[in-house]
Amino acid sequence: MKTRPATKEQTLAATPREIPGDLTEATQGQALAVAGWLEEKKARDISVLDVTPFSAVADVMVICSAQSARHAQALADWLLERYAEQGIGYLGMEGYTEGRWILVDGNDVLVHIFQEESREFYNLDGLWSRARSLLDDPNPEPPSDKP
């Protein structure tokens, strides 16, 4: 069992298990599929972040904005329908009733569906700013040890 980090530096430091590149192709593919499904239903400003070096909770965070509570709920419903079709399990969902911030826990992929004001307030994009975006370069070249 992991122990909880005592300091911010320990929280942000990568542990040996959680090194960059530890993200599996299956998890990466699932995260990019989730982003595509959300885009189909007009989610805005979709971010797909590889947080393996920084988080023991999930490997990827998918963050998007909805136009209203009803739109956020529709996005969550659509996502769960796609999960069911693909045989992907999920661990739970929070925030559905209010629709300001809906969290869908897909185990390795956490999906955050925000209304714009809540997304700005909680600023998860800023919190995970050191994470690699999978939408910018889904298959990056490994860093070279040579200068």
C-alpha positions in Angstrom: 0.0 0.0 0.0 1.3 3.5 -0.9 1.9 6.0 1.7 0.6 9.5 1.3 3.3 12.1 0.3 4.0 14.7 3.0 5.0 17.6 0.9 4.1 19.2 -2.4 7.4 18.3 -3.9 6.9 14.6 -3.0 3.4 14.8 -4.5 4.7 16.1 -7.8 7.8 13.9 -7.9 7.5 10.8 -10.1 7.9 7.5 -8.3 9.8 4.6 -10.0 6.5 3.0 -11.1 5.1 6.2 -12.5 7.7 7.2 -15.0 6.8 9.0 -18.3 6.0 6.6 -21.0 4.4 4.2 -18.5 1.1 4.8 -20.3 -0.2 1.8 -22.1 -1.4 1.9 -25.7 -4.8 0.6 -24.6 -5.2 3.4 -22.0 -4.0 6.0 -24.5 -6.4 4.6 -27.1 -9.3 4.7 -24.7 -8.5 8.3 -23.7 -8.4 9.4 -27.3 -11.6 7.6 -28.1 -13.3 9.3 -25.1 -12.1 12.7 -26.5 -13.6 11.8 -29.9 -16.9 10.7 -28.3 -17.1 14.0 -26.4 -16.3 16.0 -29.5 -19.1 14.2 -31.4 -21.6 15.8 -28.9 -20.1 19.3 -29.1 -17.9 19.3 -26.0 -15.6 22.3 -26.0 -11.9 22.8 -25.2 -11.1 19.1 -24.8 -7.8 18.3 -23.1 -6.3 14.8 -22.8 -3.4 14.8 -20.3 -1.0 12.0 -19.5 -0.7 12.3 -15.7 1.2 9.0 -15.1 4.3 10.8 -13.7 2.2 12.8 -11.2 -0.9 10.8 -10.2 -1.5 7.4 -8.6 -5.2 7.8 -9.1 -5.3 7.7 -12.9 -3.1 7.6 -16.0 -5.0 10.1 -18.1 -7.3 13.0 -17.4 -9.8 14.1 -20.1 -11.1 17.6 -19.4 -13.8 19.3 -21.4 -16.4 22.1 -21.2 -20.1 21.9 -21.6 -22.5 24.8 -22.5 -25.0 24.1 -19.7 -25.8 21.6 -17.0 -28.1 19.8 -19.4 -25.3 19.6 -22.0 -22.9 18.3 -19.3 -25.4 15.6 -18.3 -25.9 14.7 -22.0 -22.2 14.3 -22.4 -21.9 12.1 -19.4 -24.9 10.0 -20.6 -23.3 9.7 -24.1 -20.0 8.7 -22.6 -21.6 5.9 -20.5 -23.5 4.6 -23.6 -20.2 4.4 -25.5 -18.5 2.6 -22.5 -21.4 0.1 -22.5 -21.1 -0.5 -26.3 -17.3 -1.0 -26.1 -17.5 -3.1 -22.9 -15.5 -0.6 -20.9 -16.3 -0.6 -17.2 -16.4 2.5 -15.1 -16.0 2.9 -11.3 -18.5 5.7 -10.7 -19.8 9.1 -11.5 -20.1 12.2 -9.3 -21.8 15.6 -9.8 -24.4 14.5 -12.4 -27.4 16.0 -10.6 -26.0 19.6 -10.6 -24.1 19.3 -13.8 -21.5 21.9 -12.9 -18.6 19.4 -12.7 -19.3 15.8 -13.6 -16.5 13.3 -12.9 -16.7 9.9 -14.6 -14.1 7.5 -13.2 -13.1 5.1 -15.8 -10.3 3.7 -13.6 -7.2 4.6 -15.8 -9.1 7.5 -17.5 -10.7 10.2 -15.4 -13.2 12.3 -17.4 -14.0 15.8 -16.1 -17.0 17.5 -17.7 -17.3 21.1 -16.6 -19.5 24.1 -17.2 -17.2 26.9 -18.3 -17.3 28.9 -15.0 -16.5 25.8 -12.9 -13.6 24.9 -15.2 -12.1 28.3 -14.8 -12.6 28.3 -11.1 -11.0 24.8 -10.4 -8.4 25.2 -13.2 -7.5 21.6 -13.6 -5.6 22.5 -16.8 -3.3 24.7 -14.7 -3.0 22.1 -11.9 -1.8 19.5 -14.4 0.1 21.9 -16.6 3.3 19.8 -16.4 1.4 16.8 -17.9 2.0 15.8 -21.5 -1.0 16.5 -23.8 -1.9 13.5 -25.9 -3.8 15.6 -28.4 -0.7 17.6 -29.3 1.5 14.6 -30.0 -0.1 11.2 -29.3 3.0 9.3 -30.1 6.1 11.4 -29.2 9.6 10.3 -29.8 11.4 9.3 -26.6 13.8 11.9 -25.4 17.4 11.4 -26.5 20.2 11.1 -24.0 22.6 12.8 -26.4 22.8 16.6 -26.6 
